[in-house]
Amino acid sequence: MYKFKVCMLGAFAVGKTSLVQRFVHSIFDERYHTTLGVKIDQKLLEIGGTPVQLILWDLAGEDEFMKVRATYLRGAAGLILVADGLRPETLDTAIDLQKRFNADHALPFVLALNKADCRDEWQIPEHRLQELRTQGWTIFDTSALNGSGVEALFERIGTAMMEQA
């Protein structure tokens, strides 16, 4: 069995905790809960017939005043960067986090572009996402509200970590 630590990174209120809760417990809570420090959950899944234990570190939101604590990231095997399709600045935060952390660590990562249930209202231009795809980014449209794209997101990061192990 593989065991992988996965860090969830992104700006405040992009849906990191909601994505984890949808994936691990199949629930969505409309109340906003600020994560203080880190919240750890885990889930066992099967990828290609192999059991994979994901240990999910849901880190407090990142902004210009708070920096991700390096100790929380130590030992990570992969990253899930999360941005809110309704707030373009959260994509900038995700890109910055990827550059800062992966400059020293070549970890697999994926981008969850959350709130796909509001796709018609998204403010992030498609050309920005296409530029990231051209650079090799794997991007999932996700919705913690209705669950779309969530399982595929976590399965993809699990597969990428298995390939690098």
MITORLO-875254 format. One record per atom (N, C-alpha, C, O): residue number from 1; x, y, z. Coordinates in Angstrom, 2 decimals, padded with zeros to 5 digits. Atoms other than C-alpha are relative to their C-alpha. Layout:
<atoms>
(NUM (X Y Z))
...
</atoms>
This chain:
<atoms>
(1 (000.84 -001.18 000.00))
(1 (000.00 000.00 000.00))
(1 (000.88 001.24 000.00))
(1 (001.89 001.31 000.70))
(2 (-000.68 -001.30 000.01))
(2 (001.16 003.51 -000.80))
(2 (-000.68 000.91 001.01))
(2 (-001.90 000.87 001.19))
(3 (000.52 -001.05 -000.88))
(3 (000.77 006.31 001.75))
(3 (000.64 001.30 -000.44))
(3 (001.87 001.40 -000.52))
(4 (-000.51 -001.27 000.49))
(4 (001.09 009.88 000.54))
(4 (-000.61 001.17 000.77))
(4 (-001.81 001.21 001.02))
(5 (000.45 -001.26 -000.59))
(5 (000.89 013.25 002.27))
(5 (-000.25 000.97 -001.14))
(5 (000.63 001.21 -001.98))
(6 (000.39 -000.96 001.02))
(6 (-000.95 015.75 000.08))
(6 (-000.38 001.30 000.70))
(6 (-001.22 001.30 001.60))
(7 (000.32 -001.30 -000.58))
(7 (-001.03 019.46 000.96))
(7 (-000.96 000.76 -000.91))
(7 (-000.73 000.89 -002.11))
(8 (000.98 -000.83 000.69))
(8 (-004.03 021.57 -000.03))
(8 (000.41 001.45 000.23))
(8 (000.47 001.92 001.36))
(9 (-000.47 -001.38 -000.10))
(9 (-002.88 025.11 -000.80))
(9 (-000.88 000.93 -000.83))
(9 (-001.37 000.55 -001.89))
(10 (000.76 -001.00 000.75))
(10 (-004.70 028.25 -001.89))
(10 (-000.34 001.18 000.89))
(10 (-000.02 001.19 002.08))
(11 (000.41 -001.19 -000.72))
(11 (-006.09 031.60 -000.88))
(11 (-001.12 -000.34 000.99))
(11 (-001.64 -001.45 001.00))
(12 (001.11 000.17 -000.93))
(12 (-008.67 032.07 001.87))
(12 (-001.30 -000.20 -000.77))
(12 (-001.53 000.44 -001.80))
(13 (001.38 000.18 000.46))
(13 (-012.20 030.81 001.14))
(13 (-000.13 -000.45 -001.46))
(13 (-001.09 -000.09 -002.13))
(14 (000.10 000.54 001.36))
(14 (-011.46 029.04 -002.16))
(14 (-000.71 -001.35 -000.02))
(14 (-001.14 -001.82 -001.08))
(15 (000.69 001.27 -000.09))
(15 (-012.98 025.79 -000.92))
(15 (000.88 -001.20 000.29))
(15 (000.49 -002.33 000.02))
(16 (-000.90 001.13 -000.30))
(16 (-010.01 023.69 000.22))
(16 (-000.66 -000.97 000.98))
(16 (-000.70 -002.17 000.73))
(17 (000.64 000.85 -001.00))
(17 (-011.81 022.39 003.30))
(17 (-001.24 -000.67 -000.56))
(17 (-001.49 -001.84 -000.29))
(18 (001.22 000.57 000.59))
(18 (-015.04 021.88 001.37))
(18 (000.33 -001.13 -000.98))
(18 (-000.38 -002.13 -001.02))
(19 (-000.41 001.07 000.91))
(19 (-013.23 019.82 -001.29))
(19 (000.42 -001.24 000.78))
(19 (000.06 -002.36 000.40))
(20 (-000.42 001.14 -000.83))
(20 (-011.65 017.63 001.39))
(20 (-001.22 -000.67 000.62))
(20 (-001.32 -001.90 000.61))
(21 (001.20 000.57 -000.63))
(21 (-014.99 017.18 003.17))
(21 (-000.86 -000.75 -001.02))
(21 (-001.42 -001.80 -000.70))
(22 (000.76 000.68 001.06))
(22 (-016.71 016.28 -000.12))
(22 (000.67 -001.33 -000.34))
(22 (-000.01 -002.35 -000.50))
(23 (-000.74 001.20 000.38))
(23 (-013.98 013.76 -000.97))
(23 (000.00 -001.05 001.10))
(23 (-000.26 -002.23 000.84))
(24 (-000.16 000.96 -001.11))
(24 (-013.52 012.16 002.46))
(24 (-001.34 -000.46 000.56))
(24 (-001.53 -001.64 000.84))
(25 (001.26 000.31 -000.70))
(25 (-017.06 012.33 003.89))
(25 (-001.24 000.10 -000.88))
(25 (-002.35 -000.16 -000.42))
(26 (001.12 -000.17 000.94))
(26 (-019.25 012.98 000.80))
(26 (-001.04 000.99 000.51))
(26 (-002.25 000.80 000.33))
(27 (000.93 -001.03 -000.51))
(27 (-020.73 016.07 002.46))
(27 (000.44 001.38 -000.47))
(27 (001.59 001.59 -000.86))
(28 (-000.28 -001.41 000.26))
(28 (-020.95 019.78 001.79))
(28 (-000.72 000.80 001.07))
(28 (-001.91 000.61 001.31))
(29 (000.56 -000.86 -001.04))
(29 (-021.50 022.34 004.54))
(29 (000.07 001.44 -000.51))
(29 (001.15 001.94 -000.79))
(30 (000.03 -001.36 000.55))
(30 (-022.61 025.78 003.35))
(30 (000.61 001.04 000.95))
(30 (000.97 002.13 000.52))
(31 (-000.62 -000.94 -000.95))
(31 (-021.27 027.43 006.52))
(31 (001.49 000.07 -000.26))
(31 (002.13 -000.96 -000.48))
(32 (-001.43 -000.17 000.20))
(32 (-017.79 028.86 006.09))
(32 (000.73 -000.23 001.32))
(32 (000.38 000.35 002.35))
(33 (-000.83 000.28 -001.18))
(33 (-015.23 027.48 008.54))
(33 (001.44 000.34 -000.34))
(33 (002.05 -000.29 -001.20))
(34 (-001.39 -000.37 000.22))
(34 (-011.86 029.17 008.65))
(34 (000.91 -001.07 000.59))
(34 (000.73 -001.50 001.73))
(35 (-000.98 000.97 -000.50))
(35 (-009.01 026.69 008.94))
(35 (001.10 000.76 000.71))
(35 (001.68 001.69 000.16))
(36 (-001.08 -000.60 -000.78))
(36 (-006.56 027.66 011.64))
(36 (001.15 -000.99 000.01))
(36 (001.04 -002.08 000.56))
(37 (-001.15 000.90 000.05))
(37 (-003.15 026.16 010.99))
(37 (-000.21 -001.07 -001.05))
(37 (-000.15 -000.80 -002.25))
(38 (000.19 001.12 000.93))
(38 (-003.80 022.74 009.47))
(38 (-001.04 -000.95 000.56))
(38 (-001.14 -001.15 001.77))
(39 (000.96 001.04 -000.36))
(39 (-006.58 020.16 009.50))
(39 (000.38 -001.22 -000.83))
(39 (000.59 -001.12 -002.04))
(40 (-000.46 001.21 000.68))
(40 (-005.65 016.58 008.64))
(40 (-001.14 -001.02 -000.09))
(40 (-001.78 -001.34 000.91))
(41 (000.96 001.06 000.27))
(41 (-007.98 014.00 007.08))
(41 (000.71 -001.06 -000.82))
(41 (001.81 -000.83 -001.33))
(42 (-000.59 001.03 000.85))
(42 (-007.29 010.75 005.29))
(42 (-001.09 -000.83 -000.65))
(42 (-002.21 -000.94 -000.15))
(43 (000.93 000.87 000.70))
(43 (-008.95 008.47 002.81))
(43 (000.79 -001.04 -000.77))
(43 (001.83 -000.75 -001.37))
(44 (-000.58 001.10 000.74))
(44 (-008.10 005.12 001.33))
(44 (-000.76 -000.12 -001.32))
(44 (-001.99 -000.16 -001.33))
(45 (000.62 000.25 001.29))
(45 (-008.74 004.69 -002.38))
(45 (000.83 -001.01 -000.75))
(45 (001.94 -001.35 -000.36))
(46 (-000.70 000.99 000.81))
(46 (-007.76 002.22 -005.03))
(46 (000.26 000.61 -001.37))
(46 (-000.64 001.12 -002.03))
(47 (-000.39 -000.54 001.30))
(47 (-005.84 003.31 -008.11))
(47 (000.67 -001.13 -000.77))
(47 (001.73 -001.62 -000.38))
(48 (-000.55 001.09 000.80))
(48 (-005.24 000.70 -010.78))
(48 (000.18 -001.28 000.77))
(48 (001.14 -002.02 000.53))
(49 (-000.09 001.22 -000.79))
(49 (-005.88 -002.08 -008.28))
(49 (000.93 000.09 001.20))
(49 (001.06 -000.88 001.95))
(50 (-000.93 -000.19 -001.11))
(50 (-003.39 -000.66 -005.78))
(50 (-000.63 000.90 001.07))
(50 (-001.12 001.98 000.74))
(51 (000.52 -000.87 -001.06))
(51 (-004.53 000.67 -002.38))
(51 (000.94 001.19 000.24))
(51 (002.16 001.03 000.31))
(52 (-000.75 -001.24 -000.21))
(52 (-003.44 004.27 -001.81))
(52 (-000.67 000.77 001.13))
(52 (-001.85 001.10 001.06))
(53 (000.49 -000.78 -001.13))
(53 (-003.82 006.10 001.49))
(53 (000.43 001.45 -000.21))
(53 (001.63 001.75 -000.24))
(54 (-000.31 -001.43 000.11))
(54 (-004.06 009.87 001.01))
(54 (-000.17 000.64 001.36))
(54 (-001.24 000.55 001.97))
(55 (000.04 -000.75 -001.25))
(55 (-003.23 011.90 004.10))
(55 (-000.04 001.46 -000.41))
(55 (000.95 002.02 -000.87))
(56 (000.29 -001.32 000.54))
(56 (-004.72 015.29 003.32))
(56 (000.22 001.08 001.05))
(56 (-000.45 001.12 002.08))
(57 (-000.30 -001.12 -000.88))
(57 (-003.25 018.37 004.97))
(57 (-000.65 001.24 -000.59))
(57 (-000.19 001.78 -001.59))
(58 (000.76 -001.18 000.41))
(58 (-005.73 021.22 004.60))
(58 (000.58 001.19 000.75))
(58 (000.29 001.40 001.93))
(59 (-000.70 -001.11 -000.63))
(59 (-003.62 024.31 005.27))
(59 (-000.83 001.27 -000.02))
(59 (-001.61 001.50 -000.94))
(60 (000.70 -001.29 -000.07))
(60 (-004.98 027.68 006.35))
(60 (000.27 000.80 -001.27))
(60 (001.34 000.68 -001.87))
(61 (-000.11 -000.80 001.22))
(61 (-005.57 030.08 003.46))
(61 (001.19 000.92 -000.01))
(61 (001.64 001.40 001.03))
(62 (-001.20 -000.81 000.22))
(62 (-002.67 032.05 002.04))
(62 (-000.43 001.39 -000.45))
(62 (-001.30 001.52 -001.31))
(63 (000.14 -001.35 000.54))
(63 (-002.66 035.79 001.60))
(63 (001.32 000.73 000.19))
(63 (002.30 000.14 000.66))
(64 (-001.27 -000.71 -000.06))
(64 (-000.04 038.49 001.50))
(64 (000.53 000.16 001.42))
(64 (001.72 000.44 001.60))
(65 (-000.44 -000.18 -001.38))
(65 (000.08 038.65 005.31))
(65 (000.43 -001.29 000.67))
(65 (001.16 -001.27 001.66))
(66 (-000.34 001.28 -000.62))
(66 (000.40 034.96 006.07))
(66 (000.75 -000.85 -001.00))
(66 (000.37 -000.94 -002.16))
(67 (-000.80 000.87 000.87))
(67 (002.99 032.64 004.65))
(67 (-000.17 -001.44 000.46))
(67 (-000.22 -001.74 001.65))
(68 (000.14 001.43 -000.33))
(68 (002.58 028.88 004.47))
(68 (001.21 -000.42 000.82))
(68 (002.36 -000.14 000.46))
(69 (-001.08 000.46 -000.86))
(69 (004.62 027.34 007.23))
(69 (000.70 -001.19 -000.64))
(69 (000.07 -002.20 -000.96))
(70 (-000.79 001.04 000.67))
(70 (007.40 025.24 005.74))
(70 (-000.12 -001.35 000.73))
(70 (-000.06 -002.40 000.10))
(71 (000.09 001.26 -000.75))
(71 (007.01 022.68 008.53))
(71 (-001.24 -000.79 -000.40))
(71 (-001.22 -002.02 -000.37))
(72 (001.20 000.70 000.44))
(72 (003.48 021.87 007.32))
(72 (000.24 -000.71 -001.32))
(72 (-000.37 -001.75 -001.58))
(73 (-000.24 000.55 001.33))
(73 (004.83 021.15 003.84))
(73 (001.03 -001.12 000.00))
(73 (001.11 -001.89 -000.95))
(74 (-001.05 001.01 -000.07))
(74 (007.69 018.93 004.97))
(74 (-000.60 -001.40 -000.12))
(74 (-001.56 -001.74 000.56))
(75 (000.43 001.37 000.20))
(75 (007.24 015.36 003.78))
(75 (-001.14 -000.16 -000.99))
(75 (-001.62 -001.28 -001.21))
(76 (001.09 000.09 000.97))
(76 (004.57 016.20 001.21))
(76 (000.47 -000.76 -001.24))
(76 (001.61 -000.63 -001.68))
(77 (-000.28 000.73 001.23))
(77 (004.41 013.90 -001.81))
(77 (-000.69 000.65 -001.19))
(77 (-000.37 000.35 -002.34))
(78 (000.73 -000.66 001.07))
(78 (002.03 016.10 -003.79))
(78 (-000.76 001.21 000.52))
(78 (-000.97 001.36 001.73))
(79 (000.73 -001.23 -000.34))
(79 (000.14 019.39 -003.86))
(79 (-001.29 000.07 -000.79))
(79 (-001.34 -000.27 -001.97))
(80 (001.22 -000.41 000.70))
(80 (-003.41 020.32 -004.69))
(80 (-000.14 001.49 000.24))
(80 (-000.37 001.94 001.36))
(81 (000.18 -001.44 -000.04))
(81 (-003.59 024.01 -005.48))
(81 (-001.46 000.28 -000.30))
(81 (-002.03 -000.33 -001.21))
(82 (001.42 -000.27 000.18))
(82 (-007.08 025.47 -005.21))
(82 (-000.20 001.48 -000.27))
(82 (000.34 002.33 000.43))
(83 (000.39 -001.36 000.32))
(83 (-008.46 028.61 -006.84))
(83 (-001.52 000.04 -000.15))
(83 (-002.16 -000.98 -000.42))
(84 (001.44 -000.23 000.10))
(84 (-011.99 030.05 -006.92))
(84 (-000.27 000.66 -001.34))
(84 (000.21 001.76 -001.60))
(85 (000.30 -000.54 001.32))
(85 (-013.33 030.58 -010.43))
(85 (-000.67 001.35 000.01))
(85 (-000.66 002.06 -001.00))
(86 (000.68 -001.30 -000.12))
(86 (-015.27 033.61 -009.17))
(86 (000.95 001.12 000.40))
(86 (000.59 002.29 000.34))
(87 (-000.95 -001.00 -000.50))
(87 (-012.14 035.37 -007.86))
(87 (001.36 -000.19 -000.69))
(87 (002.15 -001.03 -000.26))
(88 (-001.23 000.18 000.79))
(88 (-009.27 035.77 -010.39))
(88 (001.28 000.12 000.82))
(88 (002.28 -000.52 000.50))
(89 (-001.21 -000.17 -000.81))
(89 (-006.79 036.86 -007.72))
(89 (000.40 -001.29 000.69))
(89 (001.57 -001.46 001.05))
(90 (-000.34 001.27 -000.64))
(90 (-007.00 033.37 -006.19))
(90 (000.81 -000.89 -000.92))
(90 (001.57 -001.75 -000.46))
(91 (-000.85 000.74 000.95))
(91 (-005.49 031.92 -009.36))
(91 (001.43 000.51 000.11))
(91 (002.37 -000.27 000.07))
(92 (-001.34 -000.57 -000.18))
(92 (-002.56 034.32 -008.93))
(92 (000.66 -000.56 001.26))
(92 (001.85 -000.88 001.26))
(93 (-000.53 000.56 -001.25))
(93 (-002.15 033.06 -005.35))
(93 (000.45 -001.44 -000.22))
(93 (001.52 -001.83 000.23))
(94 (-000.34 001.41 000.27))
(94 (-002.18 029.42 -006.53))
(94 (001.28 -000.10 -000.82))
(94 (002.14 -000.94 -000.54))
(95 (-001.20 000.00 000.84))
(95 (000.43 030.16 -009.20))
(95 (001.22 000.37 000.83))
(95 (002.28 -000.25 000.69))
(96 (-001.10 -000.43 -000.87))
(96 (002.61 031.96 -006.66))
(96 (000.40 -001.11 000.97))
(96 (001.59 -001.35 001.18))
(97 (-000.30 001.10 -000.93))
(97 (002.34 029.08 -004.18))
(97 (000.73 -001.13 -000.71))
(97 (001.69 -001.69 -000.17))
(98 (-000.67 001.06 000.76))
(98 (003.31 026.56 -006.85))
(98 (001.44 000.38 -000.29))
(98 (002.34 -000.44 -000.14))
(99 (-001.36 -000.45 000.31))
(99 (006.34 028.63 -007.87))
(99 (000.88 -000.01 001.25))
(99 (002.02 -000.47 001.22))
(100 (-000.79 -000.07 -001.23))
(100 (007.46 029.20 -004.27))
(100 (000.34 -001.37 000.54))
(100 (001.48 -001.61 000.94))
(101 (-000.27 001.30 -000.60))
(101 (007.11 025.63 -003.12))
(101 (000.73 -000.93 -000.96))
(101 (001.67 -001.61 -000.56))
(102 (-000.62 000.94 000.94))
(102 (008.04 023.72 -006.26))
(102 (001.33 000.49 -000.55))
(102 (001.96 -000.22 -001.33))
(103 (-001.34 -000.45 000.39))
(103 (011.14 025.85 -006.81))
(103 (001.06 -000.89 000.65))
(103 (002.10 -001.16 000.06))
(104 (-000.94 000.85 -000.73))
(104 (012.85 023.65 -004.21))
(104 (-000.40 -001.48 000.01))
(104 (000.40 -002.33 000.37))
(105 (000.52 001.37 -000.04))
(105 (010.71 020.51 -004.55))
(105 (-000.71 -000.28 -001.31))
(105 (-001.58 000.48 -001.72))
(106 (000.66 000.36 001.27))
(106 (009.70 018.82 -007.78))
(106 (-001.13 -000.98 000.28))
(106 (-001.03 -002.16 -000.06))
(107 (001.12 000.86 -000.36))
(107 (006.40 017.47 -006.51))
(107 (-001.09 000.04 -001.05))
(107 (-001.29 001.07 -001.70))
(108 (001.18 -000.04 000.86))
(108 (003.42 016.44 -008.59))
(108 (-001.03 000.96 000.60))
(108 (-001.16 001.07 001.82))
(109 (001.04 -000.91 -000.47))
(109 (000.63 019.00 -008.39))
(109 (-001.12 000.06 -001.02))
(109 (-000.92 -000.21 -002.21))
(110 (001.16 -000.25 000.86))
(110 (-002.81 019.67 -009.79))
(110 (-000.66 001.27 000.50))
(110 (-000.49 001.67 001.65))
(111 (000.75 -001.19 -000.35))
(111 (-004.98 022.76 -009.83))
(111 (-001.48 -000.33 -000.02))
(111 (-002.00 -000.82 -001.02))
(112 (001.46 000.12 -000.07))
(112 (-008.59 022.59 -008.66))
(112 (-000.57 001.39 -000.19))
(112 (-000.38 002.27 000.65))
(113 (000.69 -001.27 000.23))
(113 (-010.55 025.44 -010.16))
(113 (-001.41 -000.21 000.52))
(113 (-002.27 -000.78 -000.17))
(114 (001.20 000.36 -000.75))
(114 (-013.39 025.33 -007.68))
(114 (-001.18 000.91 -000.33))
(114 (-001.02 001.99 -000.90))
(115 (001.30 -000.64 000.19))
(115 (-017.03 026.41 -007.83))
(115 (-000.46 -000.12 -001.45))
(115 (-000.99 000.82 -002.03))
(116 (000.45 000.29 001.37))
(116 (-017.73 024.80 -011.20))
(116 (-001.51 000.07 -000.13))
(116 (-002.03 000.24 -001.23))
(117 (001.46 -000.14 000.03))
(117 (-021.41 024.89 -010.25))
(117 (-000.42 001.42 -000.36))
(117 (-001.58 001.66 -000.68))
(118 (000.25 -001.41 000.38))
(118 (-021.15 028.66 -010.93))
(118 (000.79 000.36 -001.25))
(118 (001.16 001.52 -001.44))
(119 (-000.88 -000.19 001.18))
(119 (-019.22 028.24 -014.21))
(119 (-000.38 001.21 -000.84))
(119 (000.50 001.90 -001.34))
(120 (000.44 -001.14 000.81))
(120 (-021.32 030.87 -016.02))
(120 (000.41 001.34 000.59))
(120 (000.41 002.35 -000.11))
(121 (-000.38 -001.24 -000.68))
(121 (-020.18 033.47 -013.47))
(121 (001.51 000.13 000.21))
(121 (001.97 001.12 000.79))
(122 (-001.44 -000.04 -000.23))
(122 (-016.46 032.67 -013.48))
(122 (000.62 001.26 -000.58))
(122 (000.20 001.77 -001.61))
(123 (-000.69 -001.21 000.40))
(123 (-014.13 035.62 -013.76))
(123 (001.40 -000.26 -000.55))
(123 (002.09 000.68 -000.97))
(124 (-001.35 000.34 000.48))
(124 (-010.95 033.78 -014.79))
(124 (-000.08 -000.26 -001.51))
(124 (-000.81 -001.15 -001.95))
(125 (000.06 000.18 001.46))
(125 (-010.35 034.12 -018.54))
(125 (000.59 -001.35 -000.43))
(125 (001.59 -001.81 000.12))
(126 (-000.43 001.31 000.48))
(126 (-009.97 030.85 -020.43))
(126 (001.43 000.02 -000.52))
(126 (002.14 -000.98 -000.40))
(127 (-001.37 -000.05 000.54))
(127 (-006.73 032.05 -022.07))
(127 (001.04 -000.16 001.11))
(127 (002.12 -000.69 000.86))
(128 (-000.94 000.19 -001.13))
(128 (-005.05 032.15 -018.62))
(128 (000.13 -001.47 000.34))
(128 (001.23 -001.96 000.61))
(129 (-000.02 001.42 -000.30))
(129 (-006.01 028.55 -018.00))
(129 (000.72 -000.76 -001.12))
(129 (001.45 -001.72 -000.86))
(130 (-000.66 000.65 001.12))
(130 (-004.85 027.56 -021.47))
(130 (001.52 000.19 000.08))
(130 (002.28 -000.73 -000.25))
(131 (-001.45 -000.25 -000.17))
(131 (-001.44 029.18 -020.79))
(131 (000.57 -000.98 001.02))
(131 (001.66 -001.52 000.82))
(132 (-000.47 000.93 -001.03))
(132 (-001.11 027.05 -017.65))
(132 (000.04 -001.42 -000.54))
(132 (000.99 -002.16 -000.28))
(133 (000.01 001.34 000.59))
(133 (-002.10 023.89 -019.52))
(133 (001.20 -000.18 -000.94))
(133 (001.83 -001.23 -000.97))
(134 (-001.15 000.04 000.90))
(134 (000.56 024.71 -022.12))
(134 (001.30 -000.19 000.77))
(134 (002.24 -000.80 000.27))
(135 (-001.19 000.14 -000.85))
(135 (003.09 024.90 -019.27))
(135 (000.01 -001.35 000.73))
(135 (000.92 -001.61 001.52))
(136 (000.02 001.32 -000.61))
(136 (002.09 021.38 -018.18))
(136 (-000.90 -000.15 001.22))
(136 (-000.90 -001.20 001.86))
(137 (000.89 000.09 -001.15))
(137 (-000.47 022.17 -015.48))
(137 (-001.19 -000.89 -000.33))
(137 (-001.74 -000.84 -001.43))
(138 (001.23 000.79 000.09))
(138 (-003.28 019.66 -014.94))
(138 (-001.05 000.75 000.80))
(138 (-000.87 001.02 001.99))
(139 (001.03 -000.83 -000.63))
(139 (-006.47 021.58 -014.18))
(139 (-001.32 -000.75 000.00))
(139 (-001.75 -001.29 -001.02))
(140 (001.32 000.61 -000.15))
(140 (-009.75 020.21 -012.87))
(140 (-001.01 001.07 000.38))
(140 (-000.77 001.87 001.29))
(141 (001.14 -000.80 -000.44))
(141 (-013.03 022.10 -012.73))
(141 (-000.69 -000.82 001.07))
(141 (-001.10 -001.95 000.83))
(142 (000.58 000.74 -001.11))
(142 (-014.42 021.11 -009.36))
(142 (-001.14 000.79 000.64))
(142 (-001.22 002.01 000.52))
(143 (001.05 -000.61 -000.79))
(143 (-017.47 021.78 -007.26))
(143 (-000.15 -000.82 001.28))
(143 (-000.57 -001.97 001.25))
(144 (000.21 000.66 -001.29))
(144 (-017.47 020.91 -003.58))
(144 (-001.50 -000.09 000.28))
(144 (-001.94 -000.99 000.99))
(145 (001.44 -000.01 -000.22))
(145 (-021.19 021.75 -003.64))
(145 (-000.66 -001.24 -000.59))
(145 (-001.40 -001.93 000.11))
(146 (000.67 001.15 000.62))
(146 (-022.27 019.08 -006.13))
(146 (000.93 -001.19 -000.25))
(146 (000.48 -002.23 -000.72))
(147 (-000.94 001.12 000.09))
(147 (-019.12 016.92 -006.15))
(147 (000.64 -000.19 -001.36))
(147 (001.49 -001.07 -001.51))
(148 (-000.56 000.22 001.34))
(148 (-018.28 017.30 -009.85))
(148 (001.51 000.25 000.00))
(148 (001.99 001.25 000.53))
(149 (-001.45 -000.10 000.15))
(149 (-014.60 016.72 -010.60))
(149 (000.81 -000.34 001.23))
(149 (002.04 -000.43 001.15))
(150 (-000.74 000.18 -001.26))
(150 (-013.69 015.99 -006.97))
(150 (000.73 -001.34 000.03))
(150 (001.93 -001.38 000.29))
(151 (-000.65 001.31 -000.01))
(151 (-013.01 012.24 -007.18))
(151 (001.14 -000.06 -001.01))
(151 (002.22 -000.56 -000.71))
(152 (-001.02 000.02 001.06))
(152 (-011.09 012.68 -010.45))
(152 (001.23 000.80 000.42))
(152 (002.36 000.40 000.12))
(153 (-001.11 -000.83 -000.49))
(153 (-008.95 015.42 -008.85))
(153 (000.91 -000.80 000.93))
(153 (002.13 -000.84 000.73))
(154 (-000.80 000.74 -000.98))
(154 (-007.83 013.24 -005.95))
(154 (000.61 -001.27 -000.61))
(154 (001.72 -001.66 -000.25))
(155 (-000.57 001.17 000.68))
(155 (-007.38 010.15 -008.13))
(155 (001.19 000.40 -000.85))
(155 (002.18 -000.33 -000.92))
(156 (-001.11 -000.45 000.86))
(156 (-005.15 012.16 -010.50))
(156 (001.25 000.30 000.83))
(156 (002.35 -000.10 000.43))
(157 (-001.19 -000.29 -000.80))
(157 (-002.84 013.43 -007.74))
(157 (000.54 -001.30 000.58))
(157 (001.76 -001.47 000.69))
(158 (-000.46 001.31 -000.47))
(158 (-002.72 009.88 -006.33))
(158 (000.78 -000.74 -001.06))
(158 (001.83 -001.32 -000.76))
(159 (-000.69 000.65 001.11))
(159 (-001.73 008.50 -009.73))
(159 (001.35 000.66 -000.25))
(159 (002.35 -000.03 -000.45))
(160 (-001.27 -000.71 000.26))
(160 (000.91 011.19 -010.23))
(160 (001.04 -000.31 001.08))
(160 (002.22 -000.46 000.77))
(161 (-000.94 000.32 -001.08))
(161 (002.46 010.46 -006.82))
(161 (000.49 -001.44 -000.11))
(161 (001.66 -001.72 000.17))
(162 (-000.42 001.40 000.20))
(162 (002.48 006.71 -007.53))
(162 (001.05 -000.10 -001.10))
(162 (002.02 -000.84 -000.98))
(163 (-000.94 000.03 001.13))
(163 (004.28 007.34 -010.83))
(163 (001.35 000.54 000.42))
(163 (002.37 000.12 -000.14))
(164 (-001.28 -000.60 -000.42))
(164 (006.95 009.39 -009.03))
(164 (000.65 -000.79 001.14))
(164 (001.84 -000.62 001.41))
(165 (-000.55 000.75 -001.16))
(165 (007.38 006.98 -006.08))
(165 (001.02 -001.04 -000.43))
(165 (001.57 -001.75 000.41))
</atoms>
